[in-house]
Amino acid sequence: MSLATVSRVLNYDQTLSVNETTRQKIFETAEAMHYHKSRKTRKSKQKRLAICLWCDQDQEIKDLYYYSTRTSAQA
């Protein structure tokens, strides 16, 4: 069984089609291992955006589209 399946079962994903035996095994194993979901809370409602560039700084400055996109995202 895949890690994704286990994660989706433990997160009660209603769109996942998995038989009841498998679902029960996952919950029994999680209980035996004293698994508890992490309750991370975000203090900030800010969203994060990552931009990956495949050019050096000189190339970026020459291409105004990518330069303006990156500098606008920093604001």
Backbone as a ProteinNet text record, in pm:
[ID]
protein_1_A
[PRIMARY]
MSLATVSRVLNYDQTLSVNETTRQKIFETAEAMHYHKSRKTRKSKQKRLAICLWCDQDQEIKDLYYYSTRTSAQA
[TERTIARY]
85.9	0	90.2	48.5	134.9	121.5	223.1	223	107.1	79.1	-31.2	-165.2	-183.4	-308.6	-324.3	-218.4	-222.7	-256.7	-191.4	-216.1	-360.7	-411.9	-548.8	-650.5	-623.6	-714.1	-711.7	-592.2	-580.8	-638.9	-649.4	-709.1	-855.2	-911.9	-1054	-1094.5	-1014	-1042.8	-1160	-1273.4	-1395	-1388.6	-1294.6	-1284.4	-1200.2	-1135.3	-1049.6	-1133.4	-1114.3	-1184.5	-1090.1	-1111.4	-1028.3	-1121.3	-1091.2	-1182.6	-1171.5	-1273.7	-1284.6	-1176	-1133.2	-1026.4	-896.9	-863.1	-741.5	-752.8	-866.8	-889.7	-872	-928.9	-919.2	-774.7	-699.7	-558.6	-478.8	-506.6	-433.9	-461	-588.4	-621.1	-568	-570.9	-516.5	-365.8	-296.8	-151.7	-118	-191.7	-168.2	-188.9	-291.6	-318.5	-208.2	-164.7	-59	72.3	93.2	216.6	199.9	84.4	53.6	64.9	15.6	19.2	-87.1	-47.8	-140.4	-109.8	-215.7	-196.7	-134	-44.5	16.5	-88.7	-92	-191.1	-120.6	-57	12.9	-90.5	-69	-156	-70.2	-122.3	-50.9	-94.8	-0.1	-30.2	-59.8	-6.6	-23	-106	-184.4	-263.7	-192.1	-65.1	11.5	34.8	31.8	60.2	205.1	263	400.9	406	501	519.7	667.8	701.1	840.7	857.5	963.9	994.9	1132.4	1137.9	1264.8	1309.5	1430.2	1483.5	1593.8	1593.2	1696.8	1788.6	1817.4	1907	1986.6	2096	2172.9	2116.1	2168.5	2115.6	2124	2232.7	2246.8	2139.2	2112.2	2008.5	1870.4	1846.8	1717.7	1693	1793.2	1778.3	1750.5	1806.5	1783.8	1642.1	1577.3	1441.6	1345.4	1285.6	1203.4	1080.6	1027.3	910.5	944.1	1049.7	1087	1136.5	1208.2	1257.4	1139.6	1042.2	928.2	841.8	830.2	753.5	817	947.5	1016.1	1011.8	1038.4	1039.8	899	795.9	658	619.1	668.3	633.4	697.6	802.5	870.3	795.6	706.7	636.9	541.7
-116.2	0	122	224	340.2	439.6	522.3	628	723.6	751.4	841.4	784.2	655	591.3	603.1	574.1	583.9	726.6	822.9	963	1001.9	960.8	996.3	930.5	807.4	740.6	812	842.8	908.9	1050.2	1108.9	1242	1235.1	1114.7	1091.9	1146.4	1117.7	1160.5	1079.1	1144.5	1077.7	1037.2	1095.9	1063.7	939.7	887.9	770.6	643.3	557.7	429.8	322.3	281.9	178.5	87.4	-41.3	-133.5	-116.8	-159.8	-139.6	-214.4	-330.3	-406.6	-326	-268.1	-186.8	-64.9	1.4	119.2	84.1	-29.8	-72.5	-102.9	-169.1	-199.7	-71.5	29.2	156	219.8	225.1	286.8	205.1	72.7	-11.4	7.8	13.2	33.6	170.9	271.7	408	414.1	347.2	345.7	270.4	157.9	79.4	156.9	243.4	323.6	457.1	476.7	601.4	722.9	706.7	815.1	919.4	1044.7	1156.4	1255.8	1307.8	1406.5	1532.1	1588.8	1714.7	1824	1907.5	2016.1	2149.1	2160.8	2285.3	2393.1	2506.1	2619.1	2730.6	2794.1	2906.9	3033.4	3104.5	3229.6	3339.9	3324.3	3426.8	3371.2	3455.9	3413	3443.5	3478.8	3507.3	3379.5	3392.1	3280.2	3289.6	3178.8	3175.6	3138.3	3195.1	3169.2	3147.3	3041.1	3013.5	3032.7	3100	3121.2	3062	2971.2	2909.4	2969.4	3018.1	3078.1	2990.5	2976.1	2898.3	2990.4	3102.9	3197.6	3271.5	3331.3	3409.6	3551.5	3630.6	3763.8	3852.9	3843.3	3924.7	3889.9	3761.4	3719.8	3766.5	3760.1	3801.1	3949.8	4031.2	4175.9	4210.4	4132	4156.7	4119	4029.3	3987.2	4056.4	4163.7	4246.3	4173.6	4077.5	4003.9	3928.8	3849.6	3772.2	3861.7	3964.5	4058.1	4124.7	4174.3	4242.7	4142.9	4019.4	3918.4	3890.5	3870.4	3841	3959.4	4077.6	4194.1	4227	4201.7	4224.5	4124.8	4003.2	3899.1	3927.1	4002.7	4032.2	4136.1	4208.2	4317.7	4267.7
0	0	0	-72.9	-90.9	24.1	37.9	138.3	113.8	-14.4	-49.1	-3.2	-19.3	24	174.2	246.8	393.3	434.7	374	406.9	380.4	266	230.7	323.5	364.3	458.1	592.7	641.6	771.6	770.7	653.2	640.1	598.5	605.1	576.1	438.9	339	201.5	147.4	128.2	82.4	-65.1	-140.3	-282.7	-307.9	-205.2	-218.7	-211.8	-308.8	-310.9	-258.8	-135.1	-73.4	6.7	4.3	73.6	225.1	292.2	437.5	514.1	465	531.2	532.3	419.8	410.2	500.9	496.3	580.3	728.2	768.5	908.4	947.2	858.3	885.3	905.8	824.4	836.1	971.4	1012.3	1140.4	1258.9	1249.4	1356.4	1369.8	1256.8	1259.4	1314.7	1273.6	1323.1	1474.1	1521.1	1665.5	1740.3	1686.3	1750.4	1757.3	1659.1	1655.9	1728.4	1791.8	1863.2	1771.5	1648.1	1549.4	1581.5	1574.8	1589.4	1479.6	1418.3	1312.8	1370.5	1294.5	1333.3	1324.2	1422	1422.2	1402.6	1290	1258.9	1228.6	1286.1	1256.4	1200.3	1101.4	1042	1112.1	1166.8	1234.9	1134.7	1017.4	915.2	800.2	740.3	625.7	495.7	504	384.1	305.9	176.8	88.7	44	9.8	-36.5	-182.3	-251.1	-392.2	-416.4	-485.5	-519.8	-669.5	-706.5	-847.1	-873.2	-967.9	-1005.2	-1138.2	-1140.7	-1262.6	-1318.8	-1449.3	-1516.4	-1594.7	-1538.5	-1604.7	-1498.6	-1541.4	-1446	-1438.8	-1350.5	-1326.5	-1450.9	-1526.7	-1648.3	-1750.4	-1769.4	-1864.4	-1818.6	-1688.7	-1635.3	-1659.7	-1636.7	-1654.7	-1800.8	-1892.9	-2035.4	-2078.5	-2006.7	-2040.3	-1943.9	-1987	-1899.5	-1845.5	-1919.8	-1871.7	-1742.1	-1745.9	-1627	-1514.9	-1549.1	-1446.2	-1375.2	-1451.1	-1388.7	-1311.2	-1357.7	-1285	-1149.9	-1148.4	-1022.1	-927.3	-976.3	-886.7	-837.1	-915.5	-871.2	-762.7	-773	-674.9	-539.9	-535.3	-409.1	-327.7	-389	-319.7	-215.2
[MASK]
+++++++++++++++++++++++++++++++++++++++++++++++++++++++++++++++++++++++++++

